[in-house]
Amino acid sequence: MRKDNKTSENPNNVMVGEAARFLLLGGWLGLSLLLAACGELSFTSGPVQTIGRPVTAAPTAPANSNPAPTVPVSASPTSPVTMGSPTAPVSPAVSPGPQSDDGLKTSEDYYQAAYRLLAEGDFKTALACLDRAEQLGYPAGKVSLGQATVFTAIGRYDDAASLLDRLVKEEPSPETYNALGTLLREEQKYREALAAFDQSLKLDKTSATAAATYTKRAIIWQLLGQDDQALADLKQAIALQPDDYAAYFDAGM
């Protein structure tokens, strides 16, 4: 019997061959991955993306890389405009005030006109009249007192305090302390206002100024809840000025 030259495959040999092929394939894949990691091989089309190295995009131009030159906006050289500045010339803080054709000729005329204008609420012209009165020779202390009164009325408390502090030292008078008390009352410094009114009444307890001081002090007492003392001061004011109907009203008479 003739022997067949074809030998049967040994199972052990088959397993060895399969293992060798597996190792060979695994080694090839490992090498491929290693080369890809080093940037030598890419499985995709297009630019090679490397692993472990930063990928930077090509620089792009700014959105307005070459803008048209801008022309700075500025005002005309003859009329500069700045933030917050008026477009028209600023008028003087104090108006010229009434002229001589208004019947005001003497310093006393202007001084009395200032207080009349103050009562009417024309503060700007009142200050102008005081300035004019001083120019015509009216006593500087009384002019300063008038100015302090106007400043208190329009809320310029620092200016009023500066004038009154000087007057209290240089020319203390019932009127000065009365004005100081009014200023302190407006600043809600009630205890200090009481002290100023007390000082005014020490210097004068009988004049119209004293009547006004009693009335103003009564208001402070009322603000502090001292109704009995407020009523007592109002009665004093009425005794000095029987025609002071406001005092009657405040006293509930």
Secondary structure as UniProt FT lines:
FT   HELIX           11..37
FT   TURN            38..39
FT   TURN            63..64
FT   TURN            77..78
FT   TURN            83..84
FT   HELIX           100..102
FT   HELIX           107..120
FT   HELIX           123..135
FT   TURN            136..137
FT   HELIX           140..153
FT   TURN            154..155
FT   HELIX           157..170
FT   HELIX           174..186
FT   TURN            187..188
FT   HELIX           190..203
FT   HELIX           208..223
FT   TURN            224..225
FT   HELIX           227..240
FT   TURN            242..243
FT   HELIX           245..251
//
